[in-house]
Amino acid sequence: MGAIPTDMWWFIGACGVQLAAAAALLRSWEPPDRPDLTPQAVALLRGGRRAALTVALVALHQRGAVAAGRRGTP
């Protein structure tokens, strides 16, 4: 393994400067604000209307707004 040629040191130095600049830019970067999605919206996006309805009914049941009845009754 030989030594690095003399004319390559400028290239290595330039790469180091670019890496330092990239690290400084990444430290100061903040992700953009995005709205928080409700669980029903996430279910709609991932599983469709039926999944959104299921999640909404579970949320209503947890709040006590609806109760489960006997199977087969309206």
C-alpha positions as CSV (number, residue, x, y, z in Angstrom):
1,M,0.0,0.0,0.0
2,G,1.6,3.2,-1.1
3,A,1.4,6.7,0.2
4,I,-1.2,9.2,-1.1
5,P,0.2,11.2,-4.0
6,T,1.0,14.9,-3.2
7,D,-1.5,16.2,-5.8
8,M,-4.4,14.3,-4.1
9,W,-4.2,16.3,-0.8
10,W,-6.2,19.2,-2.2
11,F,-9.0,16.8,-3.2
12,I,-9.1,15.2,0.3
13,G,-9.2,18.6,1.9
14,A,-12.0,19.7,-0.4
15,C,-14.0,16.6,0.6
16,G,-13.5,17.3,4.2
17,V,-14.8,20.9,3.8
18,Q,-17.9,19.6,2.0
19,L,-18.6,17.0,4.7
20,A,-18.3,19.6,7.4
21,A,-20.6,22.0,5.5
22,A,-23.2,19.2,5.0
23,A,-23.1,18.3,8.7
24,A,-23.6,22.0,9.6
25,L,-26.6,22.2,7.3
26,L,-28.1,19.0,8.6
27,R,-27.8,20.2,12.2
28,S,-29.8,23.4,11.4
29,W,-32.5,21.7,9.4
30,E,-35.9,21.2,10.9
31,P,-38.6,19.0,9.3
32,P,-41.6,20.8,7.9
33,D,-44.7,21.2,10.0
34,R,-47.4,18.7,9.1
35,P,-50.9,18.3,10.6
36,D,-51.5,15.5,13.0
37,L,-53.8,12.9,11.5
38,T,-56.6,11.4,13.6
39,P,-56.7,7.7,14.0
40,Q,-59.7,7.5,11.7
41,A,-57.8,9.4,9.0
42,V,-54.8,7.0,9.3
43,A,-57.2,4.0,9.1
44,L,-58.9,5.4,6.1
45,L,-55.5,5.9,4.3
46,R,-54.2,2.5,5.2
47,G,-57.2,0.2,5.3
48,G,-60.1,2.0,3.5
49,R,-63.6,3.0,4.6
50,R,-64.3,-0.2,6.6
51,A,-61.1,0.3,8.7
52,A,-62.0,3.9,9.3
53,L,-65.5,3.0,10.5
54,T,-64.1,0.3,12.8
55,V,-61.7,2.7,14.4
56,A,-64.4,5.3,14.8
57,L,-66.8,2.8,16.5
58,V,-64.0,1.7,18.8
59,A,-63.3,5.3,19.8
60,L,-67.0,5.9,20.4
61,H,-67.2,2.7,22.5
62,Q,-64.2,3.8,24.6
63,R,-65.9,7.1,25.3
64,G,-69.1,5.4,26.3
65,A,-71.2,6.9,23.5
66,V,-72.2,3.5,22.1
67,A,-72.6,0.1,23.6
68,A,-72.4,-3.3,22.1
69,G,-75.7,-5.1,21.9
70,R,-76.5,-8.7,21.4
71,R,-75.5,-10.2,18.1
72,G,-78.2,-10.0,15.4
73,T,-80.2,-7.2,17.0
74,P,-80.4,-3.8,15.5
